[in-house]
Structures are given as structure tokens and as C-alpha cells.
Amino acid sequence: MPLRSIFEGLGDLFTWTFKAMPYIGPAANVVFWSIIAGGIFYWLREMSRHEKQQG
């Protein structure tokens, strides 16, 4: 599979996503921020567990 096919597929995906954004509205921001906040919380919890095991 050539790289061109991969990049064209990604381009089509992004084009479709950005066309759907006006219908989703601000809910997309809430979803993205929730995912980011959840990832940060998970990472901090794992770092705390790791620090307790080391010390």
C-alpha cells in the first residue's frame, strides 16, 4: 500500500470530520476536553502509583 493512499484516506477522513463539525457544535469541544482531562488524570494517578512503588 503506497503512502499516497494512506494520506489520501486521512485527508478524506478529516474532510468528512470537518464537514460534520457544524452539526455537532460545541459538544465536540466538551468531548475533546473530557478526553484530555481524563488522560491527564489517568497519567497523574499512574505516576503517583509508580512513585509509591519506588519509595
SVG drawing of the C-alpha trace seen along z (x, -y; Angstrom):
<svg xmlns="http://www.w3.org/2000/svg" viewBox="-26 -25 38 27">
<polyline fill="none" stroke="black" stroke-width="0.4" points="0.0,0.0 1.6,-3.3 1.9,-6.2 -0.2,-8.3 -3.2,-6.0 -2.8,-6.4 -2.5,-10.2 -5.5,-10.5 -7.5,-8.3 -6.6,-10.6 -7.5,-13.6 -10.9,-12.2 -11.4,-11.4 -10.5,-14.9 -12.7,-16.4 -15.7,-14.4 -15.0,-15.2 -14.8,-19.0 -18.0,-18.9 -19.7,-17.2 -18.4,-19.7 -21.1,-22.4 -23.8,-19.9 -22.1,-18.7 -21.4,-22.2 -19.8,-22.9 -20.4,-19.3 -17.2,-18.4 -15.2,-20.7 -16.7,-19.1 -15.8,-15.6 -12.3,-16.6 -11.7,-18.4 -13.1,-15.4 -10.8,-13.0 -7.8,-15.2 -8.8,-15.7 -9.3,-12.0 -5.9,-11.2 -4.2,-13.7 -6.0,-12.4 -5.0,-8.8 -1.4,-9.8 -1.1,-11.6 -2.6,-8.6 -0.2,-6.2 2.8,-8.5 1.7,-8.6 1.4,-4.8 4.9,-4.5 6.4,-6.9 4.9,-5.0 6.4,-1.7 9.9,-3.3 9.9,-5.0"/>
</svg>
